[in-house]
Amino acid sequence: MKALWTILLLVTSNIFMTFAWYGHLKLQEMKISSDWPIILVILFSWAIAFFEYCAQVPANRIGFIENGGPFNLMQLKVIQEVISLTVFTIVATVLFKGQPLQWNHLAAFLCLIMAVFFVFVK
């Protein structure tokens, strides 16, 4: 059950992270934030990133083996990276329609899946 909670919290965290890091670009594209000063863009992103941390920190605490979770530190990091790129890919292809997936992106994702496999091999 801790593994499931960890993964769900990491997905939630990465949704907020993706919007914190790239959402302002969509707002700019939509002419909502085009004339915002950079400090306002940063503060806007930080406000979103707060919720990222509200999910990321508990995910790592729940999932970490030394806290009774199922994952060691390396496993947590690799899982987080795969989730991060998966969420980013979905957001980029849905929100930013001009960003097509290419064969090299799929090859990179395959490498990440292999990284997950290798990090779990004893």
C-alpha contacts under 8 A as a table, 3 or more apart, distances in Angstrom:
res1	aa1	res2	aa2	distance
1	M	4	L	5.20
1	M	5	W	6.34
2	K	5	W	5.09
2	K	6	T	5.97
2	K	62	I	6.29
2	K	63	G	6.12
2	K	69	G	5.97
2	K	70	P	7.08
3	A	6	T	5.06
3	A	7	I	6.21
3	A	63	G	6.12
3	A	69	G	7.02
3	A	70	P	6.23
3	A	71	F	7.80
4	L	7	I	5.21
4	L	8	L	6.10
5	W	8	L	5.11
5	W	9	L	6.01
5	W	59	A	7.11
5	W	62	I	7.61
5	W	63	G	7.93
6	T	9	L	5.26
6	T	10	L	6.10
6	T	58	P	7.86
6	T	59	A	4.52
6	T	60	N	6.89
6	T	62	I	6.20
6	T	63	G	5.31
7	I	10	L	4.97
7	I	11	V	6.13
7	I	59	A	7.28
7	I	79	I	7.98
8	L	11	V	5.13
8	L	12	T	6.23
9	L	12	T	5.00
9	L	13	S	5.97
9	L	55	A	5.22
9	L	56	Q	6.48
9	L	58	P	7.53
9	L	59	A	5.35
10	L	13	S	4.91
10	L	14	N	6.05
10	L	55	A	6.64
10	L	56	Q	5.83
10	L	59	A	6.05
10	L	80	Q	6.39
10	L	83	I	7.19
11	V	14	N	5.15
11	V	15	I	6.24
11	V	83	I	6.23
11	V	84	S	7.55
11	V	87	V	7.44
12	T	15	I	5.22
12	T	16	F	6.54
12	T	52	E	7.30
12	T	55	A	6.47
13	S	16	F	5.33
13	S	17	M	6.07
13	S	51	F	7.16
13	S	52	E	4.28
13	S	53	Y	6.73
13	S	54	C	7.55
13	S	55	A	5.01
13	S	56	Q	5.32
14	N	17	M	4.68
14	N	18	T	5.90
14	N	52	E	6.70
14	N	83	I	7.07
14	N	84	S	5.45
14	N	87	V	6.61
15	I	18	T	5.30
15	I	19	F	6.41
15	I	52	E	7.69
15	I	87	V	6.34
15	I	88	F	7.87
16	F	19	F	5.21
16	F	20	A	5.99
16	F	48	I	6.24
16	F	49	A	6.29
16	F	51	F	6.49
16	F	52	E	5.04
17	M	20	A	4.96
17	M	21	W	6.04
17	M	48	I	7.45
17	M	49	A	5.86
17	M	52	E	5.56
18	T	21	W	5.23
18	T	22	Y	5.75
18	T	23	G	7.01
18	T	84	S	7.86
18	T	87	V	7.43
18	T	88	F	6.09
18	T	91	V	7.72
19	F	22	Y	5.23
19	F	23	G	4.25
19	F	24	H	7.49
19	F	45	S	7.81
19	F	48	I	7.26
20	A	23	G	5.79
20	A	24	H	7.28
20	A	44	F	7.72
20	A	45	S	4.47
20	A	46	W	6.85
20	A	47	A	7.91
20	A	48	I	5.24
20	A	49	A	5.51
21	W	24	H	7.25
21	W	45	S	6.55
22	Y	25	L	5.42
22	Y	26	K	7.03
23	G	26	K	5.20
23	G	27	L	6.36
24	H	27	L	4.88
24	H	28	Q	6.06
24	H	33	S	7.23
24	H	41	V	6.80
24	H	45	S	7.33
25	L	28	Q	4.98
25	L	29	E	6.10
26	K	29	E	4.88
26	K	30	M	6.13
26	K	95	L	7.50
26	K	96	F	7.38
27	L	30	M	5.02
27	L	31	K	6.27
27	L	32	I	5.18
27	L	33	S	5.50
27	L	34	S	7.56
28	Q	31	K	4.94
28	Q	32	I	5.69
28	Q	33	S	4.78
28	Q	34	S	4.74
29	E	32	I	7.61
29	E	34	S	7.60
30	M	33	S	7.81
31	K	34	S	5.25
32	I	35	D	7.99
33	S	36	W	5.18
33	S	41	V	7.87
36	W	40	L	6.17
36	W	41	V	6.59
37	P	40	L	5.46
37	P	41	V	6.63
38	I	41	V	4.98
38	I	42	I	6.16
39	I	42	I	4.99
39	I	43	L	6.14
40	L	43	L	5.02
40	L	44	F	5.98
41	V	44	F	5.05
41	V	45	S	6.16
42	I	45	S	5.09
42	I	46	W	6.08
43	L	46	W	4.95
43	L	47	A	6.10
44	F	47	A	5.19
44	F	48	I	6.59
45	S	48	I	5.20
45	S	49	A	6.06
46	W	49	A	4.77
46	W	50	F	6.14
47	A	50	F	5.38
47	A	51	F	7.48
48	I	51	F	5.71
48	I	52	E	6.90
49	A	52	E	4.75
49	A	53	Y	6.39
50	F	53	Y	5.31
50	F	54	C	6.33
51	F	54	C	4.80
51	F	55	A	6.55
52	E	55	A	5.47
52	E	56	Q	5.96
53	Y	56	Q	4.76
53	Y	57	V	5.67
54	C	57	V	6.17
54	C	58	P	6.96
55	A	58	P	5.69
55	A	59	A	6.10
56	Q	59	A	5.08
56	Q	60	N	6.30
57	V	60	N	5.34
57	V	61	R	6.27
58	P	61	R	4.95
58	P	62	I	5.87
59	A	62	I	5.26
59	A	63	G	5.89
60	N	63	G	5.13
60	N	64	F	5.70
60	N	76	L	7.01
61	R	64	F	5.44
61	R	67	N	6.51
61	R	69	G	7.85
62	I	67	N	6.61
62	I	68	G	7.35
62	I	69	G	5.64
63	G	67	N	7.39
63	G	68	G	7.45
63	G	69	G	4.22
63	G	70	P	5.81
63	G	71	F	5.60
63	G	76	L	7.31
64	F	67	N	5.46
64	F	68	G	6.68
64	F	69	G	4.74
64	F	70	P	6.43
64	F	71	F	5.17
64	F	72	N	5.70
64	F	73	L	6.64
64	F	76	L	7.36
65	I	68	G	5.09
65	I	69	G	4.31
65	I	70	P	5.16
65	I	71	F	5.07
65	I	72	N	5.32
65	I	73	L	7.95
66	E	69	G	6.85
66	E	72	N	7.87
71	F	74	M	7.96
71	F	75	Q	5.68
71	F	76	L	5.95
72	N	75	Q	5.34
72	N	76	L	6.25
73	L	76	L	5.16
73	L	77	K	6.31
74	M	77	K	5.17
74	M	78	V	6.24
74	M	119	V	7.00
75	Q	78	V	5.24
75	Q	79	I	6.03
75	Q	116	V	7.46
75	Q	119	V	5.97
75	Q	120	F	6.82
76	L	79	I	5.22
76	L	80	Q	6.06
77	K	80	Q	5.04
77	K	81	E	6.21
78	V	81	E	5.10
78	V	82	V	6.27
78	V	115	A	7.16
78	V	116	V	6.14
78	V	119	V	7.49
79	I	82	V	5.27
79	I	83	I	6.17
79	I	116	V	6.75
80	Q	83	I	5.13
80	Q	84	S	5.91
81	E	84	S	4.88
81	E	85	L	6.20
82	V	85	L	5.31
82	V	86	T	6.09
82	V	109	F	7.98
82	V	112	L	6.36
82	V	113	I	7.45
82	V	116	V	7.96
83	I	86	T	5.04
83	I	87	V	6.03
84	S	87	V	5.31
84	S	88	F	6.00
85	L	88	F	4.90
85	L	89	T	5.92
86	T	89	T	5.16
86	T	90	I	6.33
87	V	90	I	5.23
87	V	91	V	6.17
88	F	91	V	5.13
88	F	92	A	5.84
89	T	92	A	5.09
89	T	93	T	6.02
90	I	93	T	5.38
90	I	94	V	6.03
91	V	94	V	5.20
91	V	95	L	5.49
91	V	96	F	7.30
92	A	95	L	5.46
92	A	96	F	4.95
92	A	97	K	7.11
92	A	99	Q	6.44
93	T	96	F	5.57
93	T	97	K	5.40
93	T	98	G	7.53
93	T	99	Q	5.82
93	T	100	P	6.52
93	T	101	L	7.58
94	V	97	K	5.83
96	F	99	Q	5.94
97	K	100	P	7.28
101	L	105	H	6.25
101	L	106	L	7.43
102	Q	105	H	5.37
102	Q	106	L	6.66
103	W	106	L	5.15
103	W	107	A	6.20
104	N	107	A	4.84
104	N	108	A	6.11
105	H	108	A	5.07
105	H	109	F	6.30
106	L	109	F	5.01
106	L	110	L	6.22
107	A	110	L	5.04
107	A	111	C	6.37
108	A	111	C	5.03
108	A	112	L	6.38
109	F	112	L	4.93
109	F	113	I	6.25
110	L	113	I	5.04
110	L	114	M	6.25
111	C	114	M	5.00
111	C	115	A	6.17
112	L	115	A	4.79
112	L	116	V	6.34
113	I	116	V	5.14
113	I	117	F	6.39
114	M	117	F	4.94
114	M	118	F	6.13
115	A	118	F	5.09
115	A	119	V	6.01
116	V	119	V	5.24
116	V	120	F	6.43
117	F	120	F	5.46
117	F	121	V	6.46
118	F	121	V	5.14
